[in-house]
């Protein structure tokens, strides 16, 4: 990323697998996102508190549900989290109940591991096209962020 190009958004990437964390951070940085890498739930919450990110990519293992709850249940002032922070869950299980739990407590979308970076970047399909829940795109969330910014 050149110094003259503006940052598109700030993204917290919370991933317990170091190789996946580095891969996501490298790709996102190359695509002009400011990336805050977090290898633990505590790191992710600290980044959310002090950096006010635009988006979070959140690994469900081991404490993803607690992170979502902490962010969604905050009043936005006392805890210094944005309760409306878009959260995309990265989960290893194909179990639909895990996806449902994450979405029920406030995640905005879900990507099933193993995924390719291109899956996160693919433009959203039209409203009439069937789209499996696990085919989530980073571009959808960033489009929402661009409207908010």
C-alpha positions in Angstrom: 0.0 0.0 0.0 1.4 3.3 -1.0 1.5 6.2 1.5 -0.6 8.3 -0.8 -3.5 5.9 -1.0 -6.2 6.4 1.7 -7.1 3.6 4.1 -10.6 2.2 3.2 -11.5 1.1 6.7 -10.0 -0.2 10.0 -10.6 -3.9 10.6 -9.9 -5.9 13.7 -8.9 -9.5 12.6 -9.3 -11.9 15.6 -8.0 -15.3 14.6 -6.5 -18.0 16.8 -4.6 -19.7 14.0 -1.4 -17.7 13.4 -1.0 -18.6 9.7 -4.6 -17.6 8.9 -4.2 -14.4 10.9 -1.1 -13.4 8.9 -2.7 -14.4 5.6 -5.8 -12.3 6.2 -3.8 -9.3 7.5 -1.4 -9.4 4.5 -4.3 -9.5 2.0 -6.3 -6.8 3.8 -3.3 -4.5 4.1 -2.6 -5.0 0.4 -6.2 -4.0 -0.3 -5.7 -0.7 1.6 -7.4 -1.6 4.9 -5.8 -0.7 8.2 -5.5 -4.0 10.0 -5.4 -4.6 13.8 -4.3 -8.2 14.3 -5.6 -9.9 17.4 -4.6 -13.4 18.4 -7.0 -13.5 21.4 -10.4 -12.2 22.4 -8.8 -9.9 24.9 -6.7 -8.3 22.2 -9.7 -7.9 20.0 -11.7 -6.2 22.7 -8.8 -3.9 23.5 -8.5 -2.9 19.8 -12.3 -2.2 19.7 -12.1 -0.1 22.9 -9.2 2.1 21.9 -9.2 2.1 18.1 -12.9 2.3 17.1 -12.6 -0.1 14.1 -15.1 -0.1 11.2 -15.4 -3.9 11.0 -14.3 -7.1 12.9 -13.5 -10.5 11.4 -13.9 -12.8 14.4 -12.8 -16.4 14.9 -15.4 -18.2 17.0 -12.8 -20.3 18.8 -12.3 -20.1 21.6 -14.2 -17.0 22.9 -16.0 -15.6 19.9 -19.5 -15.7 21.4 -18.3 -13.8 24.5 -16.7 -11.1 22.3 -20.0 -10.6 20.3 -22.0 -10.4 23.6 -19.6 -7.9 25.1 -19.8 -5.6 22.1 -23.5 -6.0 21.5 -24.5 -5.6 25.2 -22.5 -2.4 25.8 -24.0 1.0 26.1 -21.3 2.3 23.8 -20.1 4.9 26.3 -19.0 3.1 29.5 -17.3 0.2 27.8 -16.1 2.3 24.8 -17.3 -0.3 22.3 -19.5 0.6 19.3 -22.4 -1.8 19.8 -23.2 -1.4 16.1 -19.7 -2.6 15.0 -20.2 -4.9 12.0 -19.0 -8.4 12.9 -18.3 -11.2 10.5 -17.8 -14.6 12.2 -15.1 -16.9 10.9 -16.0 -20.4 12.1 -14.5 -23.8 11.6 -17.5 -25.9 12.2 -20.1 -26.7 9.5 -22.6 -27.0 12.3 -25.6 -24.8 11.5 -26.3 -24.4 15.3 -23.0 -22.6 15.8 -23.7 -20.3 12.9 -27.2 -19.7 14.4 -25.8 -18.9 17.8 -23.4 -16.4 16.4 -26.0 -14.7 14.3 -28.6 -14.8 17.1 -26.4 -12.9 19.6 -25.5 -10.2 17.1 -23.0 -11.3 14.4 -23.8 -9.6 11.1 -22.6 -12.5 8.9 -20.8 -15.8 8.8 -17.9 -17.4 6.8 -17.2 -21.0 7.2 -13.5 -22.1 7.3 -11.8 -23.1 5.1 -12.4 -20.1 2.9 -10.4 -18.3 0.4 -9.6 -14.6 0.6 -11.5 -14.2 -2.7 -14.7 -15.4 -0.9 -14.4 -12.4 1.5 -13.9 -10.0 -1.4 -16.5 -11.2 -3.8 -19.2 -8.6 -4.6 -22.6 -9.4 -3.2 -25.0 -11.0 -5.5 -28.3 -9.4 -6.4 -31.3 -9.9 -4.1 -33.0 -12.4 -6.4 -30.0 -14.7 -6.5 -29.7 -17.6 -3.9 -26.7 -17.1 -1.7 -25.6 -19.7 0.8 -25.1 -18.2 4.3 -21.5 -19.1 4.4 -20.7 -17.2 1.2 -20.2 -13.9 3.0 -18.2 -11.1 1.4 -16.0 -8.5 3.0 -17.0 -6.2 0.2 -20.6 -6.2 1.5 -19.6 -5.0 4.9 -17.2 -2.5 3.4 -19.9 -1.1 1.2 -22.1 -0.6 4.3 -19.1 1.1 6.0 -18.5 3.5 3.1 -22.1 4.7 3.4 -21.6 5.3 7.1 -18.3 7.1 6.7 
